[in-house]
Amino acid sequence: MKKVIVYTDGACRGNGKENTIGAYGIVLMYNGVKKEIKKAVLNTTNNIMELTAVIEALSVLKEPCEVELYSDSAYVVNAINNKWIDSWLKNGWRTSSKEPVKNKELWESLIEVLKVHKVKFIKVKGHSDNEYNNRCDALANEAMDEILGK
């Protein structure tokens, strides 16, 4: 199995308000080759962008891989590493407080791509000194500026 290193980051300007703009940045590294991906969308949230970044990053891999996936999203990393997803599935997509799980369709998509790859989720501190996390953040911001025509 090929070993791939992936960094992802999602961003949203105006998160929690109307007329938001969001984006994600991805850096994939394999065997000395680096690929960058960015995309922006309107009317989204930060969590949707964080999740979408991970799904898109894993979806572009052309064959099953062993992946080290780095994200600054506690939302995504904890859902996997703390097995929140398992609890949500067991509880009919309800949280521990009996509320419906937000972004269920994206979580379902993530579950599907995780069946293909062996993924280790690693939490990194956002807006810190991690070169590739910072690059993902820059890519997301570039994508948001581009969609706005800046």
N, CA, C and O atoms as a GROMACS GRO file, in nm:
protein
  600
    1MET      N    1   0.084  -0.119   0.000
    1MET     CA    2   0.000   0.000   0.000
    1MET      C    3   0.088   0.125   0.000
    1MET      O    4   0.183   0.134   0.077
    2LYS      N    5   0.056   0.219  -0.086
    2LYS     CA    6   0.129   0.344  -0.091
    2LYS      C    7   0.100   0.424   0.036
    2LYS      O    8  -0.012   0.426   0.087
    3LYS      N    9   0.205   0.491   0.087
    3LYS     CA   10   0.189   0.576   0.205
    3LYS      C   11   0.183   0.721   0.159
    3LYS      O   12   0.274   0.772   0.095
    4VAL      N   13   0.072   0.785   0.195
    4VAL     CA   14   0.046   0.923   0.152
    4VAL      C   15   0.028   1.010   0.276
    4VAL      O   16  -0.033   0.969   0.375
    5ILE      N   17   0.082   1.129   0.270
    5ILE     CA   18   0.062   1.228   0.377
    5ILE      C   19  -0.034   1.334   0.323
    5ILE      O   20  -0.014   1.387   0.213
    6VAL      N   21  -0.137   1.364   0.400
    6VAL     CA   22  -0.240   1.459   0.358
    6VAL      C   23  -0.259   1.563   0.468
    6VAL      O   24  -0.269   1.530   0.586
    7TYR      N   25  -0.263   1.688   0.426
    7TYR     CA   26  -0.302   1.799   0.515
    7TYR      C   27  -0.428   1.860   0.458
    7TYR      O   28  -0.440   1.879   0.337
    8THR      N   29  -0.523   1.892   0.546
    8THR     CA   30  -0.646   1.957   0.501
    8THR      C   31  -0.681   2.073   0.594
    8THR      O   32  -0.645   2.074   0.712
    9ASP      N   33  -0.751   2.170   0.538
    9ASP     CA   34  -0.803   2.279   0.621
    9ASP      C   35  -0.927   2.336   0.554
    9ASP      O   36  -0.931   2.353   0.432
   10GLY      N   37  -1.027   2.365   0.634
   10GLY     CA   38  -1.147   2.432   0.587
   10GLY      C   39  -1.157   2.569   0.651
   10GLY      O   40  -1.105   2.592   0.760
   11ALA      N   41  -1.224   2.659   0.582
   11ALA     CA   42  -1.238   2.795   0.633
   11ALA      C   43  -1.374   2.850   0.590
   11ALA      O   44  -1.433   2.804   0.492
   12CYS      N   45  -1.423   2.947   0.665
   12CYS     CA   46  -1.549   3.010   0.630
   12CYS      C   47  -1.549   3.154   0.680
   12CYS      O   48  -1.525   3.180   0.798
   13ARG      N   49  -1.576   3.245   0.590
   13ARG     CA   50  -1.589   3.386   0.627
   13ARG      C   51  -1.735   3.413   0.657
   13ARG      O   52  -1.823   3.389   0.574
   14GLY      N   53  -1.761   3.464   0.777
   14GLY     CA   54  -1.898   3.490   0.819
   14GLY      C   55  -1.966   3.367   0.877
   14GLY      O   56  -2.089   3.359   0.877
   15ASN      N   57  -1.888   3.272   0.925
   15ASN     CA   58  -1.943   3.147   0.977
   15ASN      C   59  -2.056   3.174   1.077
   15ASN      O   60  -2.042   3.255   1.168
   16GLY      N   61  -2.168   3.105   1.058
   16GLY     CA   62  -2.283   3.122   1.146
   16GLY      C   63  -2.378   3.233   1.104
   16GLY      O   64  -2.482   3.252   1.166
   17LYS      N   65  -2.342   3.306   0.999
   17LYS     CA   66  -2.427   3.414   0.949
   17LYS      C   67  -2.479   3.377   0.811
   17LYS      O   68  -2.450   3.268   0.760
   18GLU      N   69  -2.556   3.465   0.751
   18GLU     CA   70  -2.605   3.442   0.614
   18GLU      C   71  -2.501   3.487   0.512
   18GLU      O   72  -2.410   3.565   0.544
   19ASN      N   73  -2.514   3.437   0.391
   19ASN     CA   74  -2.428   3.475   0.279
   19ASN      C   75  -2.279   3.454   0.308
   19ASN      O   76  -2.196   3.542   0.286
   20THR      N   77  -2.249   3.336   0.358
   20THR     CA   78  -2.110   3.305   0.390
   20THR      C   79  -2.035   3.263   0.264
   20THR      O   80  -2.094   3.231   0.161
   21ILE      N   81  -1.905   3.262   0.277
   21ILE     CA   82  -1.820   3.206   0.174
   21ILE      C   83  -1.721   3.115   0.245
   21ILE      O   84  -1.660   3.154   0.345
   22GLY      N   85  -1.706   2.996   0.193
   22GLY     CA   86  -1.616   2.900   0.256
   22GLY      C   87  -1.526   2.837   0.152
   22GLY      O   88  -1.549   2.848   0.031
   23ALA      N   89  -1.422   2.771   0.200
   23ALA     CA   90  -1.329   2.705   0.109
   23ALA      C   91  -1.247   2.603   0.186
   23ALA      O   92  -1.246   2.599   0.309
   24TYR      N   93  -1.177   2.523   0.108
   24TYR     CA   94  -1.083   2.431   0.170
   24TYR      C   95  -0.954   2.429   0.090
   24TYR      O   96  -0.950   2.462  -0.028
   25GLY      N   97  -0.849   2.389   0.160
   25GLY     CA   98  -0.719   2.369   0.097
   25GLY      C   99  -0.668   2.232   0.136
   25GLY      O  100  -0.688   2.185   0.248
   26ILE      N  101  -0.603   2.167   0.041
   26ILE     CA  102  -0.550   2.032   0.061
   26ILE      C  103  -0.408   2.027   0.008
   26ILE      O  104  -0.379   2.081  -0.099
   27VAL      N  105  -0.320   1.961   0.083
   27VAL     CA  106  -0.186   1.930   0.035
   27VAL      C  107  -0.168   1.780   0.048
   27VAL      O  108  -0.177   1.724   0.158
   28LEU      N  109  -0.143   1.714  -0.066
   28LEU     CA  110  -0.118   1.570  -0.068
   28LEU      C  111   0.029   1.549  -0.103
   28LEU      O  112   0.083   1.614  -0.192
   29MET      N  113   0.095   1.456  -0.031
   29MET     CA  114   0.236   1.429  -0.057
   29MET      C  115   0.259   1.279  -0.066
   29MET      O  116   0.219   1.202   0.021
   30TYR      N  117   0.326   1.240  -0.176
   30TYR     CA  118   0.361   1.101  -0.195
   30TYR      C  119   0.492   1.092  -0.270
   30TYR      O  120   0.507   1.150  -0.378
   31ASN      N  121   0.586   1.021  -0.213
   31ASN     CA  122   0.711   0.990  -0.282
   31ASN      C  123   0.779   1.116  -0.338
   31ASN      O  124   0.827   1.115  -0.451
   32GLY      N  125   0.783   1.222  -0.259
   32GLY     CA  126   0.851   1.345  -0.300
   32GLY      C  127   0.770   1.436  -0.391
   32GLY      O  128   0.818   1.542  -0.430
   33VAL      N  129   0.647   1.395  -0.426
   33VAL     CA  130   0.562   1.477  -0.511
   33VAL      C  131   0.453   1.540  -0.426
   33VAL      O  132   0.393   1.474  -0.341
   34LYS      N  133   0.428   1.668  -0.449
   34LYS     CA  134   0.326   1.740  -0.372
   34LYS      C  135   0.218   1.791  -0.467
   34LYS      O  136   0.248   1.846  -0.572
   35LYS      N  137   0.092   1.770  -0.428
   35LYS     CA  138  -0.021   1.820  -0.507
   35LYS      C  139  -0.106   1.908  -0.416
   35LYS      O  140  -0.132   1.873  -0.300
   36GLU      N  141  -0.148   2.022  -0.468
   36GLU     CA  142  -0.233   2.113  -0.391
   36GLU      C  143  -0.370   2.125  -0.458
   36GLU      O  144  -0.380   2.128  -0.581
   37ILE      N  145  -0.473   2.133  -0.376
   37ILE     CA  146  -0.610   2.147  -0.424
   37ILE      C  147  -0.678   2.256  -0.341
   37ILE      O  148  -0.656   2.266  -0.220
   38LYS      N  149  -0.761   2.336  -0.408
   38LYS     CA  150  -0.838   2.437  -0.335
   38LYS      C  151  -0.971   2.454  -0.405
   38LYS      O  152  -0.982   2.435  -0.526
   39LYS      N  153  -1.072   2.489  -0.327
   39LYS     CA  154  -1.204   2.514  -0.383
   39LYS      C  155  -1.284   2.599  -0.286
   39LYS      O  156  -1.276   2.581  -0.164
   40ALA      N  157  -1.361   2.692  -0.340
   40ALA     CA  158  -1.448   2.778  -0.260
   40ALA      C  159  -1.593   2.756  -0.298
   40ALA      O  160  -1.624   2.721  -0.412
   41VAL      N  161  -1.682   2.776  -0.202
   41VAL     CA  162  -1.826   2.767  -0.225
   41VAL      C  163  -1.896   2.876  -0.144
   41VAL      O  164  -1.841   2.930  -0.048
   42LEU      N  165  -2.018   2.906  -0.186
   42LEU     CA  166  -2.098   3.006  -0.115
   42LEU      C  167  -2.194   2.936  -0.019
   42LEU      O  168  -2.229   2.820  -0.038
   43ASN      N  169  -2.235   3.008   0.084
   43ASN     CA  170  -2.338   2.963   0.179
   43ASN      C  171  -2.305   2.828   0.241
   43ASN      O  172  -2.370   2.728   0.214
   44THR      N  173  -2.203   2.827   0.324
   44THR     CA  174  -2.157   2.706   0.388
   44THR      C  175  -2.117   2.736   0.532
   44THR      O  176  -2.144   2.845   0.583
   45THR      N  177  -2.053   2.640   0.596
   45THR     CA  178  -2.002   2.660   0.732
   45THR      C  179  -1.859   2.611   0.739
   45THR      O  180  -1.812   2.541   0.650
   46ASN      N  181  -1.791   2.649   0.846
   46ASN     CA  182  -1.654   2.603   0.866
   46ASN      C  183  -1.650   2.450   0.879
   46ASN      O  184  -1.564   2.386   0.818
   47ASN      N  185  -1.741   2.393   0.956
   47ASN     CA  186  -1.740   2.248   0.975
   47ASN      C  187  -1.766   2.173   0.844
   47ASN      O  188  -1.704   2.070   0.819
   48ILE      N  189  -1.854   2.225   0.762
   48ILE     CA  190  -1.878   2.162   0.631
   48ILE      C  191  -1.750   2.166   0.548
   48ILE      O  192  -1.717   2.068   0.482
   49MET      N  193  -1.679   2.275   0.551
   49MET     CA  194  -1.556   2.287   0.474
   49MET      C  195  -1.447   2.195   0.527
   49MET      O  196  -1.373   2.134   0.450
   50GLU      N  197  -1.437   2.184   0.659
   50GLU     CA  198  -1.338   2.093   0.719
   50GLU      C  199  -1.364   1.948   0.676
   50GLU      O  200  -1.273   1.876   0.636
   51LEU      N  201  -1.490   1.908   0.686
   51LEU     CA  202  -1.529   1.771   0.647
   51LEU      C  203  -1.510   1.748   0.497
   51LEU      O  204  -1.458   1.645   0.456
   52THR      N  205  -1.552   1.844   0.418
   52THR     CA  206  -1.541   1.832   0.272
   52THR      C  207  -1.396   1.819   0.230
   52THR      O  208  -1.364   1.742   0.140
   53ALA      N  209  -1.308   1.893   0.295
   53ALA     CA  210  -1.165   1.886   0.263
   53ALA      C  211  -1.113   1.744   0.282
   53ALA      O  212  -1.040   1.693   0.196
   54VAL      N  213  -1.149   1.682   0.392
   54VAL     CA  214  -1.102   1.545   0.420
   54VAL      C  215  -1.159   1.448   0.317
   54VAL      O  216  -1.087   1.364   0.263
   55ILE      N  217  -1.289   1.459   0.289
   55ILE     CA  218  -1.354   1.369   0.193
   55ILE      C  219  -1.290   1.384   0.055
   55ILE      O  220  -1.259   1.285  -0.011
   56GLU      N  221  -1.273   1.508   0.011
   56GLU     CA  222  -1.214   1.533  -0.121
   56GLU      C  223  -1.070   1.482  -0.129
   56GLU      O  224  -1.031   1.423  -0.229
   57ALA      N  225  -0.993   1.506  -0.025
   57ALA     CA  226  -0.854   1.461  -0.024
   57ALA      C  227  -0.845   1.309  -0.040
   57ALA      O  228  -0.765   1.260  -0.118
   58LEU      N  229  -0.927   1.237   0.034
   58LEU     CA  230  -0.924   1.090   0.027
   58LEU      C  231  -0.984   1.040  -0.104
   58LEU      O  232  -0.945   0.935  -0.154
   59SER      N  233  -1.079   1.114  -0.159
   59SER     CA  234  -1.146   1.073  -0.282
   59SER      C  235  -1.056   1.084  -0.406
   59SER      O  236  -1.076   1.012  -0.503
   60VAL      N  237  -0.957   1.174  -0.403
   60VAL     CA  238  -0.872   1.189  -0.520
   60VAL      C  239  -0.764   1.081  -0.530
   60VAL      O  240  -0.700   1.067  -0.634
   61LEU      N  241  -0.744   1.006  -0.423
   61LEU     CA  242  -0.645   0.899  -0.426
   61LEU      C  243  -0.695   0.789  -0.520
   61LEU      O  244  -0.809   0.743  -0.507
   62LYS      N  245  -0.610   0.748  -0.613
   62LYS     CA  246  -0.653   0.658  -0.721
   62LYS      C  247  -0.657   0.510  -0.682
   62LYS      O  248  -0.711   0.429  -0.757
   63GLU      N  249  -0.602   0.476  -0.566
   63GLU     CA  250  -0.602   0.338  -0.520
   63GLU      C  251  -0.599   0.338  -0.368
   63GLU      O  252  -0.569   0.441  -0.307
   64PRO      N  253  -0.631   0.225  -0.305
   64PRO     CA  254  -0.626   0.221  -0.159
   64PRO      C  255  -0.486   0.257  -0.108
   64PRO      O  256  -0.385   0.206  -0.157
   65CYS      N  257  -0.482   0.346  -0.010
   65CYS     CA  258  -0.355   0.396   0.044
   65CYS      C  259  -0.356   0.392   0.196
   65CYS      O  260  -0.460   0.389   0.261
   66GLU      N  261  -0.235   0.393   0.250
   66GLU     CA  262  -0.217   0.416   0.392
   66GLU      C  263  -0.192   0.566   0.407
   66GLU      O  264  -0.097   0.620   0.351
   67VAL      N  265  -0.278   0.633   0.483
   67VAL     CA  266  -0.278   0.780   0.486
   67VAL      C  267  -0.256   0.831   0.627
   67VAL      O  268  -0.321   0.787   0.722
   68GLU      N  269  -0.165   0.925   0.638
   68GLU     CA  270  -0.153   1.007   0.760
   68GLU      C  271  -0.223   1.136   0.726
   68GLU      O  272  -0.176   1.213   0.642
   69LEU      N  273  -0.336   1.162   0.791
   69LEU     CA  274  -0.415   1.280   0.759
   69LEU      C  275  -0.406   1.380   0.874
   69LEU      O  276  -0.445   1.350   0.987
   70TYR      N  277  -0.356   1.498   0.844
   70TYR     CA  278  -0.338   1.603   0.943
   70TYR      C  279  -0.445   1.709   0.924
   70TYR      O  280  -0.466   1.759   0.813
   71SER      N  281  -0.513   1.744   1.033
   71SER     CA  282  -0.617   1.846   1.028
   71SER      C  283  -0.614   1.925   1.158
   71SER      O  284  -0.580   1.873   1.264
   72ASP      N  285  -0.650   2.052   1.148
   72ASP     CA  286  -0.662   2.133   1.270
   72ASP      C  287  -0.806   2.133   1.322
   72ASP      O  288  -0.838   2.207   1.415
   73SER      N  289  -0.892   2.051   1.263
   73SER     CA  290  -1.032   2.046   1.302
   73SER      C  291  -1.056   1.943   1.412
   73SER      O  292  -1.054   1.823   1.387
   74ALA      N  293  -1.078   1.992   1.533
   74ALA     CA  294  -1.113   1.901   1.643
   74ALA      C  295  -1.244   1.829   1.611
   74ALA      O  296  -1.261   1.712   1.646
   75TYR      N  297  -1.334   1.897   1.544
   75TYR     CA  298  -1.462   1.840   1.502
   75TYR      C  299  -1.442   1.711   1.424
   75TYR      O  300  -1.503   1.609   1.454
   76VAL      N  301  -1.356   1.714   1.324
   76VAL     CA  302  -1.332   1.598   1.240
   76VAL      C  303  -1.246   1.494   1.312
   76VAL      O  304  -1.282   1.376   1.319
   77VAL      N  305  -1.133   1.536   1.364
   77VAL     CA  306  -1.038   1.442   1.424
   77VAL      C  307  -1.101   1.370   1.545
   77VAL      O  308  -1.086   1.249   1.559
   78ASN      N  309  -1.170   1.445   1.631
   78ASN     CA  310  -1.232   1.381   1.748
   78ASN      C  311  -1.344   1.287   1.710
   78ASN      O  312  -1.363   1.184   1.775
   79ALA      N  313  -1.420   1.320   1.606
   79ALA     CA  314  -1.529   1.232   1.563
   79ALA      C  315  -1.475   1.095   1.524
   79ALA      O  316  -1.541   0.994   1.545
   80ILE      N  317  -1.356   1.093   1.467
   80ILE     CA  318  -1.294   0.966   1.428
   80ILE      C  319  -1.221   0.903   1.547
   80ILE      O  320  -1.252   0.791   1.588
   81ASN      N  321  -1.125   0.976   1.602
   81ASN     CA  322  -1.039   0.919   1.705
   81ASN      C  323  -1.112   0.886   1.836
   81ASN      O  324  -1.074   0.792   1.906
   82ASN      N  325  -1.215   0.962   1.868
   82ASN     CA  326  -1.293   0.935   1.990
   82ASN      C  327  -1.417   0.850   1.962
   82ASN      O  328  -1.500   0.827   2.050
   83LYS      N  329  -1.427   0.803   1.837
   83LYS     CA  330  -1.534   0.712   1.796
   83LYS      C  331  -1.674   0.771   1.811
   83LYS      O  332  -1.770   0.698   1.838
   84TRP      N  333  -1.686   0.903   1.795
   84TRP     CA  334  -1.818   0.965   1.798
   84TRP      C  335  -1.905   0.909   1.687
   84TRP      O  336  -2.025   0.886   1.707
   85ILE      N  337  -1.845   0.886   1.569
   85ILE     CA  338  -1.923   0.834   1.456
   85ILE      C  339  -1.988   0.701   1.492
   85ILE      O  340  -2.104   0.677   1.460
   86ASP      N  341  -1.914   0.614   1.560
   86ASP     CA  342  -1.970   0.484   1.600
   86ASP      C  343  -2.093   0.504   1.688
   86ASP      O  344  -2.194   0.435   1.671
   87SER      N  345  -2.084   0.598   1.781
   87SER     CA  346  -2.197   0.626   1.870
   87SER      C  347  -2.314   0.684   1.791
   87SER      O  348  -2.430   0.648   1.814
   88TRP      N  349  -2.285   0.774   1.698
   88TRP     CA  350  -2.392   0.833   1.617
   88TRP      C  351  -2.465   0.726   1.537
   88TRP      O  352  -2.588   0.726   1.530
   89LEU      N  353  -2.390   0.636   1.478
   89LEU     CA  354  -2.451   0.527   1.400
   89LEU      C  355  -2.539   0.440   1.490
   89LEU      O  356  -2.652   0.406   1.454
   90LYS      N  357  -2.485   0.406   1.605
   90LYS     CA  358  -2.558   0.320   1.698
   90LYS      C  359  -2.686   0.387   1.748
   90LYS      O  360  -2.786   0.321   1.775
   91ASN      N  361  -2.681   0.520   1.759
   91ASN     CA  362  -2.795   0.596   1.812
   91ASN      C  363  -2.882   0.656   1.701
   91ASN      O  364  -2.955   0.753   1.726
   92GLY      N  365  -2.876   0.600   1.581
   92GLY     CA  366  -2.961   0.649   1.472
   92GLY      C  367  -2.930   0.791   1.430
   92GLY      O  368  -3.021   0.870   1.404
   93TRP      N  369  -2.801   0.825   1.424
   93TRP     CA  370  -2.755   0.958   1.386
   93TRP      C  371  -2.806   1.066   1.482
   93TRP      O  372  -2.849   1.174   1.441
   94ARG      N  373  -2.798   1.033   1.610
   94ARG     CA  374  -2.829   1.128   1.716
   94ARG      C  375  -2.705   1.146   1.803
   94ARG      O  376  -2.628   1.052   1.823
   95THR      N  377  -2.688   1.268   1.854
   95THR     CA  378  -2.576   1.296   1.944
   95THR      C  379  -2.609   1.243   2.083
   95THR      O  380  -2.718   1.193   2.108
   96SER      N  381  -2.514   1.254   2.172
   96SER     CA  382  -2.536   1.209   2.311
   96SER      C  383  -2.648   1.289   2.377
   96SER      O  384  -2.709   1.242   2.473
   97SER      N  385  -2.674   1.410   2.328
   97SER     CA  386  -2.785   1.491   2.381
   97SER      C  387  -2.914   1.470   2.302
   97SER      O  388  -3.008   1.548   2.314
   98LYS      N  389  -2.916   1.365   2.220
   98LYS     CA  390  -3.035   1.323   2.144
   98LYS      C  391  -3.072   1.417   2.028
   98LYS      O  392  -3.180   1.406   1.971
   99GLU      N  393  -2.982   1.509   1.995
   99GLU     CA  394  -3.004   1.598   1.881
   99GLU      C  395  -2.958   1.528   1.754
   99GLU      O  396  -2.869   1.444   1.758
  100PRO      N  397  -3.020   1.562   1.639
  100PRO     CA  398  -2.972   1.505   1.513
  100PRO      C  399  -2.828   1.549   1.485
  100PRO      O  400  -2.792   1.664   1.509
  101VAL      N  401  -2.747   1.457   1.434
  101VAL     CA  402  -2.609   1.490   1.399
  101VAL      C  403  -2.610   1.585   1.279
  101VAL      O  404  -2.676   1.559   1.179
  102LYS      N  405  -2.537   1.695   1.291
  102LYS     CA  406  -2.527   1.790   1.179
  102LYS      C  407  -2.434   1.732   1.072
  102LYS      O  408  -2.339   1.660   1.102
  103ASN      N  409  -2.465   1.764   0.949
  103ASN     CA  410  -2.383   1.724   0.835
  103ASN      C  411  -2.378   1.573   0.815
  103ASN      O  412  -2.277   1.517   0.772
  104LYS      N  413  -2.490   1.508   0.846
  104LYS     CA  414  -2.498   1.362   0.837
  104LYS      C  415  -2.453   1.309   0.701
  104LYS      O  416  -2.379   1.210   0.695
  105GLU      N  417  -2.495   1.372   0.592
  105GLU     CA  418  -2.460   1.324   0.458
  105GLU      C  419  -2.309   1.327   0.436
  105GLU      O  420  -2.254   1.238   0.372
  106LEU      N  421  -2.244   1.428   0.488
  106LEU     CA  422  -2.098   1.435   0.475
  106LEU      C  423  -2.031   1.328   0.559
  106LEU      O  424  -1.934   1.266   0.515
  107TRP      N  425  -2.081   1.305   0.678
  107TRP     CA  426  -2.026   1.198   0.763
  107TRP      C  427  -2.042   1.063   0.694
  107TRP      O  428  -1.952   0.979   0.699
  108GLU      N  429  -2.157   1.043   0.630
  108GLU     CA  430  -2.179   0.918   0.557
  108GLU      C  431  -2.080   0.904   0.441
  108GLU      O  432  -2.030   0.795   0.415
  109SER      N  433  -2.052   1.014   0.372
  109SER     CA  434  -1.953   1.012   0.264
  109SER      C  435  -1.814   0.981   0.318
  109SER      O  436  -1.737   0.907   0.256
  110LEU      N  437  -1.782   1.039   0.433
  110LEU     CA  438  -1.652   1.012   0.494
  110LEU      C  439  -1.639   0.865   0.531
  110LEU      O  440  -1.535   0.803   0.508
  111ILE      N  441  -1.743   0.808   0.588
  111ILE     CA  442  -1.742   0.666   0.624
  111ILE      C  443  -1.711   0.581   0.501
  111ILE      O  444  -1.635   0.485   0.509
  112GLU      N  445  -1.770   0.617   0.388
  112GLU     CA  446  -1.748   0.540   0.265
  112GLU      C  447  -1.603   0.547   0.218
  112GLU      O  448  -1.546   0.444   0.181
  113VAL      N  449  -1.542   0.666   0.218
  113VAL     CA  450  -1.403   0.674   0.172
  113VAL      C  451  -1.307   0.611   0.272
  113VAL      O  452  -1.199   0.566   0.235
  114LEU      N  453  -1.347   0.608   0.400
  114LEU     CA  454  -1.262   0.543   0.500
  114LEU      C  455  -1.260   0.391   0.484
  114LEU      O  456  -1.171   0.324   0.535
  115LYS      N  457  -1.358   0.337   0.413
  115LYS     CA  458  -1.359   0.193   0.384
  115LYS      C  459  -1.253   0.156   0.281
  115LYS      O  460  -1.212   0.040   0.272
  116VAL      N  461  -1.209   0.255   0.203
  116VAL     CA  462  -1.112   0.231   0.096
  116VAL      C  463  -0.969   0.242   0.146
  116VAL      O  464  -0.882   0.164   0.104
  117HIS      N  465  -0.943   0.336   0.233
  117HIS     CA  466  -0.808   0.368   0.277
  117HIS      C  467  -0.788   0.337   0.425
  117HIS      O  468  -0.884   0.335   0.503
  118LYS      N  469  -0.664   0.314   0.462
  118LYS     CA  470  -0.628   0.301   0.603
  118LYS      C  471  -0.578   0.439   0.647
  118LYS      O  472  -0.469   0.482   0.609
  119VAL      N  473  -0.659   0.507   0.727
  119VAL     CA  474  -0.630   0.647   0.759
  119VAL      C  475  -0.605   0.666   0.908
  119VAL      O  476  -0.683   0.620   0.992
  120LYS      N  477  -0.496   0.733   0.938
  120LYS     CA  478  -0.465   0.774   1.075
  120LYS      C  479  -0.488   0.925   1.082
  120LYS      O  480  -0.422   1.002   1.012
  121PHE      N  481  -0.581   0.967   1.168
  121PHE     CA  482  -0.612   1.109   1.184
  121PHE      C  483  -0.524   1.170   1.292
  121PHE      O  484  -0.514   1.118   1.403
  122ILE      N  485  -0.459   1.281   1.258
  122ILE     CA  486  -0.368   1.348   1.350
  122ILE      C  487  -0.409   1.494   1.361
  122ILE      O  488  -0.420   1.564   1.260
  123LYS      N  489  -0.431   1.540   1.483
  123LYS     CA  490  -0.471   1.679   1.509
  123LYS      C  491  -0.347   1.767   1.514
  123LYS      O  492  -0.250   1.735   1.584
  124VAL      N  493  -0.351   1.876   1.441
  124VAL     CA  494  -0.245   1.976   1.447
  124VAL      C  495  -0.305   2.108   1.495
  124VAL      O  496  -0.425   2.132   1.480
  125LYS      N  497  -0.223   2.190   1.552
  125LYS     CA  498  -0.270   2.321   1.598
  125LYS      C  499  -0.282   2.414   1.478
  125LYS      O  500  -0.187   2.430   1.401
  126GLY      N  501  -0.398   2.475   1.465
  126GLY     CA  502  -0.422   2.567   1.354
  126GLY      C  503  -0.353   2.700   1.374
  126GLY      O  504  -0.330   2.742   1.488
  127HIS      N  505  -0.322   2.767   1.265
  127HIS     CA  506  -0.262   2.902   1.268
  127HIS      C  507  -0.140   2.906   1.358
  127HIS      O  508  -0.121   2.999   1.436
  128SER      N  509  -0.058   2.804   1.345
  128SER     CA  510   0.061   2.792   1.428
  128SER      C  511   0.184   2.788   1.337
  128SER      O  512   0.193   2.864   1.241
  129ASP      N  513   0.277   2.698   1.367
  129ASP     CA  514   0.400   2.696   1.289
  129ASP      C  515   0.412   2.573   1.200
  129ASP      O  516   0.521   2.537   1.156
  130ASN      N  517   0.299   2.508   1.171
  130ASN     CA  518   0.302   2.392   1.084
  130ASN      C  519   0.294   2.437   0.938
  130ASN      O  520   0.193   2.491   0.894
  131GLU      N  521   0.401   2.415   0.864
  131GLU     CA  522   0.413   2.463   0.726
  131GLU      C  523   0.296   2.420   0.638
  131GLU      O  524   0.240   2.502   0.564
  132TYR      N  525   0.259   2.294   0.645
  132TYR     CA  526   0.157   2.244   0.552
  132TYR      C  527   0.016   2.280   0.595
  132TYR      O  528  -0.071   2.302   0.511
  133ASN      N  529  -0.007   2.288   0.725
  133ASN     CA  530  -0.138   2.336   0.771
  133ASN      C  531  -0.154   2.482   0.731
  133ASN      O  532  -0.262   2.524   0.688
  134ASN      N  533  -0.049   2.559   0.745
  134ASN     CA  534  -0.054   2.699   0.704
  134ASN      C  535  -0.074   2.712   0.554
  134ASN      O  536  -0.143   2.803   0.508
  135ARG      N  537  -0.016   2.622   0.477
  135ARG     CA  538  -0.033   2.625   0.332
  135ARG      C  539  -0.178   2.594   0.294
  135ARG      O  540  -0.234   2.657   0.204
  136CYS      N  541  -0.238   2.497   0.364
  136CYS     CA  542  -0.379   2.465   0.339
  136CYS      C  543  -0.468   2.584   0.370
  136CYS      O  544  -0.562   2.613   0.295
  137ASP      N  545  -0.440   2.653   0.479
  137ASP     CA  546  -0.515   2.772   0.516
  137ASP      C  547  -0.499   2.880   0.408
  137ASP      O  548  -0.596   2.946   0.371
  138ALA      N  549  -0.378   2.897   0.357
  138ALA     CA  550  -0.354   2.996   0.252
  138ALA      C  551  -0.430   2.959   0.125
  138ALA      O  552  -0.487   3.045   0.059
  139LEU      N  553  -0.430   2.830   0.090
  139LEU     CA  554  -0.503   2.785  -0.028
  139LEU      C  555  -0.653   2.814  -0.014
  139LEU      O  556  -0.717   2.860  -0.108
  140ALA      N  557  -0.708   2.786   0.104
  140ALA     CA  558  -0.850   2.813   0.128
  140ALA      C  559  -0.879   2.962   0.113
  140ALA      O  560  -0.979   3.000   0.053
  141ASN      N  561  -0.793   3.046   0.167
  141ASN     CA  562  -0.813   3.190   0.156
  141ASN      C  563  -0.798   3.239   0.013
  141ASN      O  564  -0.870   3.328  -0.031
  142GLU      N  565  -0.703   3.181  -0.062
  142GLU     CA  566  -0.688   3.215  -0.204
  142GLU      C  567  -0.816   3.181  -0.279
  142GLU      O  568  -0.864   3.259  -0.361
  143ALA      N  569  -0.871   3.063  -0.251
  143ALA     CA  570  -0.993   3.019  -0.321
  143ALA      C  571  -1.109   3.113  -0.289
  143ALA      O  572  -1.188   3.145  -0.378
  144MET      N  573  -1.122   3.157  -0.163
  144MET     CA  574  -1.228   3.249  -0.127
  144MET      C  575  -1.210   3.384  -0.198
  144MET      O  576  -1.306   3.444  -0.246
  145ASP      N  577  -1.085   3.432  -0.204
  145ASP     CA  578  -1.059   3.558  -0.274
  145ASP      C  579  -1.091   3.545  -0.423
  145ASP      O  580  -1.148   3.637  -0.483
  146GLU      N  581  -1.056   3.430  -0.483
  146GLU     CA  582  -1.080   3.409  -0.625
  146GLU      C  583  -1.229   3.406  -0.658
  146GLU      O  584  -1.271   3.464  -0.758
  147ILE      N  585  -1.310   3.341  -0.575
  147ILE     CA  586  -1.453   3.333  -0.601
  147ILE      C  587  -1.519   3.471  -0.587
  147ILE      O  588  -1.622   3.499  -0.647
  148LEU      N  589  -1.457   3.556  -0.505
  148LEU     CA  590  -1.506   3.692  -0.488
  148LEU      C  591  -1.450   3.788  -0.593
  148LEU      O  592  -1.489   3.905  -0.598
  149GLY      N  593  -1.359   3.737  -0.676
  149GLY     CA  594  -1.300   3.821  -0.781
  149GLY      C  595  -1.194   3.916  -0.733
  149GLY      O  596  -1.166   4.017  -0.798
  150LYS      N  597  -1.133   3.886  -0.620
  150LYS     CA  598  -1.027   3.973  -0.565
  150LYS      C  599  -0.893   3.944  -0.628
  150LYS      O  600  -0.794   4.008  -0.594
   0.00000   0.00000   0.00000
